[in-house]
């Protein structure tokens, strides 16, 4: 049975020790790993330095509070993912990476309907219900009514 292609996204953290002038070369190497598996790259965000929510440690590299974060979105045969994962594991400057299958999310976006316009509230009329009308009452009328009730 032939496998269908799926849409994936890989997010990665590169070591902040990579000099700015070599960053494009590192990103090209990561793209090359994906393209070597006959995958079609659909989009990406160039890695930018970010402060991390927690310290990341990699054996032999040290501990980092910042890293270059980027992502690549691509279409691939599911069998190619193991090879891509293996290639990213071998990259010395990769601190962490995560591969997500976003095929299901893509199909939901394509089939989702636009939200309808909000409907205004409608007043329900209940048979037999009386509608109270606001009227202003003068203080003298209140005093007069109290005296009547007290029988004074």
C-alpha positions in Angstrom: 0.0 0.0 0.0 1.4 3.4 -1.0 1.7 6.0 1.7 0.1 9.4 1.2 2.1 12.5 1.8 1.4 14.6 4.9 2.2 18.1 6.0 4.7 18.5 8.8 6.3 21.3 10.7 9.6 21.1 12.5 10.5 23.6 15.1 14.1 23.8 16.2 16.5 25.5 18.7 20.0 26.2 17.4 22.8 27.0 19.8 23.4 30.7 20.4 27.1 30.0 20.0 26.6 29.9 16.2 28.0 33.2 14.9 25.6 35.4 12.9 27.6 35.0 9.7 27.3 31.2 9.9 23.6 31.1 10.8 22.4 31.0 7.1 24.8 28.1 6.5 23.3 26.2 9.4 19.8 26.8 8.3 20.7 25.8 4.7 22.1 22.5 6.1 18.8 21.8 7.9 16.8 22.6 4.8 19.2 20.3 2.9 18.4 17.4 5.3 14.7 17.8 4.6 15.1 18.2 0.8 17.4 15.2 0.6 14.4 13.1 1.5 12.5 14.4 -1.5 10.3 16.6 0.6 8.6 19.8 -0.6 9.3 22.8 1.7 6.2 25.0 1.9 7.3 27.7 4.2 9.7 28.7 7.0 10.6 31.3 9.5 14.3 32.2 9.7 15.8 31.4 13.0 16.0 34.4 15.4 17.5 34.6 18.8 15.0 34.2 21.6 15.0 34.1 25.4 14.0 30.7 26.5 11.4 30.0 29.2 13.9 27.6 31.0 17.5 26.7 30.7 18.4 24.1 28.1 21.4 21.8 28.5 23.1 19.8 25.9 25.9 17.4 26.6 29.2 18.8 25.5 27.8 22.2 24.6 26.7 23.7 27.9 23.6 25.4 29.4 21.7 28.0 27.5 19.1 30.6 28.4 18.8 31.9 24.8 18.8 30.1 21.4 18.0 30.7 17.8 14.4 29.5 17.2 13.0 28.8 13.7 10.6 26.4 11.9 10.2 24.8 8.5 6.9 23.5 7.1 7.1 20.7 4.5 5.2 18.0 2.8 6.7 14.5 3.1 6.1 10.8 2.9 5.7 9.5 6.5 8.5 7.0 5.9 11.0 10.0 5.4 10.4 11.4 8.9 12.6 8.8 10.6 15.5 9.8 8.3 14.9 13.5 8.9 14.8 12.9 12.7 18.1 11.0 12.5 19.7 13.8 10.6 18.6 16.5 13.1 19.8 14.3 16.0 23.3 14.3 14.5 23.5 18.0 14.1 25.8 19.3 16.8 24.3 22.8 16.9 20.7 21.7 17.4 19.7 21.9 21.1 16.1 20.7 20.6 13.7 20.0 17.8 10.1 18.9 17.4 8.4 17.4 14.4 4.6 17.9 14.2 2.1 16.3 11.8 -0.2 19.2 10.9 -2.1 17.4 8.1 -5.2 17.2 10.2 -5.0 20.9 11.1 -4.6 21.8 7.4 -7.6 19.9 6.3 -9.7 21.5 9.1 -8.6 25.0 7.9 -9.7 24.2 4.3 -13.1 22.8 5.2 -13.9 25.2 8.0 -16.7 27.7 7.3 -16.4 31.3 7.9 -18.1 32.3 11.1 -21.6 33.7 10.5 -22.4 37.2 11.5 -23.6 37.5 15.1 -27.3 37.5 15.5 -28.8 40.2 17.6 -30.9 39.4 20.7 -34.6 39.2 20.2 -37.1 40.0 22.9 -39.4 37.1 23.7 -43.0 38.0 24.5 -44.6 35.8 27.1 -48.4 35.7 27.0 -49.9 37.2 30.1 -46.8 38.9 31.2 -47.2 42.5 32.2 -44.7 45.1 31.1 -43.7 47.5 33.8 -43.3 51.1 32.7 -40.9 53.3 34.5 -42.4 56.5 35.8 -40.9 59.0 38.1 -42.6 59.3 41.5 -42.5 62.5 43.5 -41.4 62.3 47.2 -44.7 63.9 48.2 -46.7 61.1 46.6 -44.5 58.5 48.5 -45.1 60.2 51.8 -48.9 60.4 51.1 -49.0 56.6 50.3 -47.1 55.7 53.5 -49.5 57.7 55.6 -52.4 55.9 53.9 -50.9 52.5 54.7 -50.1 53.4 58.3 -53.7 54.7 58.7 -52.6 58.0 60.0 
